[in-house]
């Protein structure tokens, strides 16, 4: 299979957000406003130049013959308001280091071999129900930071939130300076998700995480 066939062929099923066992459960009624997702730094490695292939599948790059290294993971969720209303048409961006711990950014001085088959950045737009989906890799640590995925969400009205998603219960969380700056246990829990085996593919993981933005 060529890289192009892998990317294009897999994308047709991948982009069907509501299909199969990866479909999100209906939003539960809330007794009160949801806690807004905490705003965090974008860090120094937001791309200074976006890759030519910047869709929501970071595992396959158009034209490459091999997928990215690492544990392939589907990250799914919704962008919603504190009242639980889905936000359609929100732009969701993610970026992270590759499986070797290197960011694909000229400012990263971490001396590791870059995985050229990892897209490193991706973007998508939420559907009518506020849903988004990415295929990426389970985040790994790099010097000075616990594993995380950077997010930036921009609503159609122009509100913007930069935040980070962490592996729930990771033993390094309390030693991570960026995570420690989050005040309150509820807000800390709000930026964590479990990375569990996918019901659709035992070789991949799935993480479900909603972003709450005013």
NORZI-V324506 format. One record per pair of residues at least 6 apart in sequence whose ideal C-beta (glycine too) atoms are under 8 Angstrom apart, sorted by the first residue. I is the first residue (numbers start at 1). J is the second residue. D is the distance in whole Angstrom. If there is no record, write none. Layout:
I&J&D, I&J&D
//
This chain:
1&9&8, 2&65&6, 3&60&6, 3&61&7, 3&62&7, 3&63&5, 3&64&4, 3&65&5, 3&66&7, 4&62&6, 4&63&6, 6&60&5, 6&67&7, 7&53&8, 7&57&6, 7&60&4, 7&61&7, 7&62&5, 7&64&8, 8&62&8, 10&57&7, 10&60&7, 10&135&8, 11&55&7, 11&57&6, 13&19&7, 14&56&8, 14&57&6, 14&133&7, 14&135&6, 15&56&7, 15&133&7, 17&23&7, 17&24&8, 17&76&7, 17&127&6, 17&131&5, 17&132&8, 17&133&5, 18&24&8, 18&129&8, 18&131&7, 20&200&6, 21&199&4, 21&200&6, 22&74&6, 22&76&6, 22&133&8, 22&198&7, 22&199&7, 22&200&6, 22&206&7, 24&76&6, 24&77&7, 24&78&7, 24&129&8, 24&131&6, 24&208&7, 27&78&7, 27&80&7, 27&84&5, 27&86&7, 29&84&8, 30&83&7, 30&84&5, 33&82&4, 33&83&6, 34&80&7, 34&81&8, 34&82&5, 34&83&7, 34&84&6, 34&212&5, 35&82&8, 35&186&6, 35&187&6, 35&190&6, 35&212&7, 36&82&6, 36&212&5, 36&213&7, 36&214&6, 37&161&6, 37&163&5, 37&190&6, 37&191&7, 37&211&5, 37&212&5, 37&213&6, 38&163&6, 38&182&5, 38&187&5, 38&190&7, 38&191&6, 39&161&6, 39&162&6, 39&163&6, 40&162&6, 40&163&5, 40&164&5, 40&178&6, 40&182&8, 40&191&8, 41&162&7, 41&178&7, 42&150&6, 42&152&7, 42&162&5, 43&150&6, 44&105&8, 44&107&5, 45&95&7, 45&97&8, 45&103&4, 45&105&4, 45&107&6, 45&108&6, 45&150&8, 46&95&6, 46&150&7, 46&152&8, 47&95&6, 47&104&8, 47&105&7, 47&120&8, 47&121&5, 48&105&7, 48&106&7, 48&107&8, 50&121&6, 51&61&8, 51&104&8, 51&119&6, 51&120&7, 51&121&6, 52&62&8, 53&61&5, 53&62&5, 53&119&6, 54&119&7, 54&121&6, 54&122&6, 54&123&6, 55&122&6, 55&123&7, 55&124&7, 56&122&5, 56&123&7, 56&124&4, 56&132&8, 56&133&6, 56&134&5, 56&135&7, 57&119&7, 57&122&7, 57&134&8, 57&135&5, 58&68&7, 58&94&8, 58&118&6, 58&119&4, 58&120&7, 58&121&7, 58&122&5, 58&134&7, 58&135&6, 58&136&4, 58&137&7, 59&67&5, 59&68&5, 59&72&5, 59&118&8, 59&119&7, 59&135&5, 59&136&7, 59&137&7, 60&67&5, 60&68&8, 60&117&8, 60&119&8, 61&68&8, 61&117&6, 61&118&8, 61&119&5, 64&116&8, 64&117&5, 66&117&5, 67&117&6, 68&98&7, 68&99&7, 68&115&6, 68&117&5, 68&118&4, 68&119&7, 68&137&6, 69&98&7, 69&99&4, 69&100&7, 69&115&5, 69&117&7, 69&118&7, 69&137&8, 70&98&7, 70&99&3, 70&115&8, 70&118&7, 70&137&3, 70&138&6, 70&140&7, 71&99&8, 71&137&6, 71&138&4, 71&204&8, 71&205&6, 72&135&7, 72&136&8, 72&137&6, 72&203&7, 72&204&5, 72&205&7, 73&135&7, 73&136&6, 73&137&6, 73&138&5, 73&195&6, 73&204&6, 73&205&4, 73&206&7, 73&207&6, 74&133&7, 74&134&7, 74&135&6, 74&198&6, 74&204&6, 74&205&7, 74&206&5, 74&207&7, 75&94&7, 75&133&7, 75&134&5, 75&135&8, 75&136&6, 75&149&7, 75&165&7, 75&193&8, 75&206&8, 75&207&5, 75&208&8, 75&209&7, 76&131&7, 76&132&7, 76&133&5, 76&134&8, 76&206&7, 76&207&8, 76&208&5, 76&209&8, 77&131&7, 77&132&6, 77&208&6, 77&209&4, 77&210&5, 77&211&7, 78&86&6, 78&126&7, 78&129&7, 78&130&4, 78&131&5, 78&132&7, 78&210&5, 78&211&7, 79&86&7, 79&87&5, 79&90&4, 79&92&7, 79&126&5, 79&130&5, 79&132&7, 79&153&6, 79&155&8, 79&210&7, 79&211&5, 79&213&6, 80&86&6, 80&87&6, 80&130&5, 80&210&6, 80&211&7, 80&212&6, 80&213&8, 81&87&6, 81&212&7, 81&213&7, 81&214&7, 82&212&6, 82&214&6, 85&130&8, 86&126&7, 86&128&7, 86&129&5, 86&130&3, 86&131&8, 87&126&6, 87&130&5, 87&155&6, 87&156&8, 87&213&7, 88&126&6, 88&127&7, 88&128&5, 88&129&7, 88&130&6, 88&156&8, 89&125&6, 89&126&6, 89&155&8, 89&156&5, 90&125&7, 90&126&5, 90&130&7, 90&132&8, 90&153&6, 90&154&7, 90&155&5, 90&156&7, 90&213&8, 91&123&6, 91&124&8, 91&125&6, 91&153&7, 91&154&5, 92&123&7, 92&124&5, 92&125&7, 92&126&6, 92&132&5, 92&134&8, 92&151&7, 92&152&8, 92&153&5, 92&211&8, 93&121&7, 93&122&7, 93&123&5, 93&151&7, 93&152&4, 93&153&8, 93&154&8, 94&121&7, 94&122&6, 94&123&8, 94&134&6, 94&136&7, 94&149&5, 94&150&6, 94&151&6, 94&152&8, 95&103&8, 95&120&6, 95&121&4, 95&122&8, 95&149&8, 95&150&5, 96&103&8, 96&120&7, 96&136&7, 96&137&8, 96&139&5, 96&148&7, 96&149&5, 96&150&6, 97&103&5, 97&108&8, 97&110&8, 97&120&8, 97&139&7, 97&140&7, 97&142&5, 98&104&7, 98&114&6, 98&115&4, 98&118&4, 98&120&6, 98&137&7, 99&115&6, 99&118&7, 99&137&6, 99&140&6, 100&112&4, 100&113&6, 100&114&7, 100&115&6, 100&140&8, 101&110&6, 101&112&5, 101&140&6, 101&141&7, 101&142&4, 101&143&7, 102&108&6, 102&110&5, 102&112&4, 102&113&7, 102&114&5, 102&115&8, 102&142&7, 103&110&7, 103&120&7, 103&142&8, 104&114&6, 104&118&7, 104&120&4, 104&121&8, 110&142&6, 110&143&6, 118&137&7, 122&134&6, 122&136&7, 124&132&5, 124&133&7, 124&134&7, 125&132&8, 126&132&5, 135&204&8, 136&149&7, 138&147&7, 138&167&8, 138&195&5, 138&205&6, 139&147&4, 139&148&5, 139&149&5, 139&165&8, 139&167&7, 140&147&5, 141&147&5, 141&172&7, 144&177&8, 145&176&6, 145&178&7, 146&166&7, 146&167&8, 146&170&6, 146&172&4, 146&173&6, 146&175&7, 146&176&4, 146&179&6, 147&166&7, 147&167&5, 147&170&6, 147&172&8, 148&164&5, 148&165&6, 148&166&5, 148&167&8, 148&178&8, 149&164&7, 149&165&5, 150&162&7, 150&163&8, 150&164&6, 151&161&8, 151&162&7, 151&163&5, 151&164&7, 151&165&6, 151&211&7, 152&160&7, 152&161&7, 152&162&5, 152&163&8, 153&160&7, 153&161&5, 153&163&8, 153&211&5, 153&213&6, 154&160&5, 155&213&6, 159&213&6, 159&214&7, 161&211&7, 161&213&5, 163&191&6, 163&211&7, 164&178&7, 164&179&8, 164&191&6, 165&191&6, 165&192&8, 165&193&6, 165&207&7, 165&209&6, 166&173&6, 166&179&6, 166&191&6, 166&192&5, 166&193&8, 167&192&7, 167&193&7, 167&194&8, 167&195&6, 168&192&4, 168&193&6, 168&194&5, 168&195&8, 169&192&7, 173&179&5, 173&188&8, 173&192&8, 174&180&7, 179&188&7, 179&191&8, 182&188&5, 182&191&7, 190&212&8, 193&207&4, 193&208&6, 193&209&4, 194&207&7, 194&208&8, 195&205&5, 195&206&8, 195&207&5, 196&205&6, 196&206&6, 196&207&8, 197&204&8, 197&205&6, 197&206&7, 198&204&4, 198&205&6, 198&206&4, 199&206&7, 200&206&8
//
